[in-house]
Amino acid sequence: MSARRYVVSGRVQGVGFRNFVEHVAGKIGVDGFVRNRRDGSVEVYAIGTHEQLTSLRTALEKGPLIAHVSGVLEELDSVDNRYVGTFTIEITIE
């Protein structure tokens, strides 16, 4: 298991993006969270296998139908055991 942090930019707030990510994460078995950021982007912290994280990244690049993703930044992160076994929608951060 490994962890990644993604920051998705574009028209990604107010279009159901967090619900979309929660659904995809549940479908592919990824743990972590998704939350809006005050700058208009969406942050995703994900824990999973290489294959699961690759599938998630592909989904983030597309987003839900009414979203427009202009970029996905990805960085390696450490596994935070607080999120193992769950995927949640969290409150907005800075």
C-alpha positions in Angstrom: 0.0 0.0 0.0 1.2 3.5 -0.8 -0.4 7.0 -0.5 -0.6 9.9 -3.0 -2.0 13.4 -2.7 -3.6 14.9 -5.7 -4.7 18.5 -6.3 -7.2 18.8 -9.1 -7.7 22.2 -10.8 -10.2 23.5 -13.3 -14.0 23.7 -12.9 -14.1 21.2 -10.1 -16.2 22.8 -7.4 -20.0 23.0 -7.5 -20.1 20.2 -10.1 -20.4 17.1 -7.8 -16.6 16.4 -8.0 -16.3 15.3 -4.4 -19.2 12.9 -4.6 -17.7 11.6 -7.9 -14.4 10.9 -6.2 -16.0 9.2 -3.2 -18.0 6.9 -5.6 -14.9 6.0 -7.7 -12.8 5.4 -4.5 -15.4 3.1 -3.2 -15.7 1.2 -6.5 -11.9 0.6 -6.8 -11.3 0.2 -3.1 -9.2 3.3 -2.3 -9.0 4.7 1.2 -8.5 8.4 2.1 -10.5 11.6 1.7 -11.5 14.3 -0.8 -12.1 18.0 0.1 -12.5 21.4 -1.6 -9.7 24.0 -1.2 -10.4 27.7 -0.9 -8.4 28.3 -4.1 -11.1 26.5 -6.1 -9.2 23.2 -6.5 -10.0 19.8 -5.0 -7.5 17.9 -2.9 -7.6 14.1 -2.8 -5.6 12.0 -0.4 -5.6 8.3 -1.4 -4.2 5.1 -0.1 -4.1 2.0 -2.2 -2.1 -0.3 -4.5 -0.2 1.0 -7.5 -3.0 -0.2 -9.8 -5.8 1.3 -7.6 -4.0 4.7 -7.5 -3.4 4.6 -11.3 -7.2 4.0 -11.8 -8.0 6.8 -9.4 -5.7 9.2 -11.2 -7.3 8.4 -14.6 -10.7 9.1 -13.1 -9.5 12.4 -11.6 -8.2 13.5 -15.0 -11.8 13.0 -16.4 -14.0 14.0 -13.5 -17.8 14.0 -13.7 -19.5 15.1 -16.9 -20.1 18.7 -16.0 -16.6 19.3 -14.6 -13.6 20.6 -16.6 -10.3 19.3 -15.3 -7.4 21.5 -16.3 -4.7 19.7 -14.3 -3.9 17.1 -11.7 -0.8 17.5 -9.5 0.4 14.3 -7.8 2.8 13.8 -5.0 3.9 10.8 -3.0 2.7 10.9 0.6 3.0 8.7 3.7 0.2 6.3 4.7 -1.9 7.9 7.4 -3.5 5.1 9.4 -6.5 7.3 10.4 -7.8 6.9 6.8 -7.2 3.1 6.4 -10.5 1.4 5.8 -12.5 4.5 4.9 -13.0 7.2 2.3 -14.6 10.4 3.4 -15.6 13.8 2.1 -14.1 16.4 4.4 -14.6 20.1 4.9 -12.9 22.9 2.9 -9.3 23.8 3.7 -7.0 26.7 2.7 
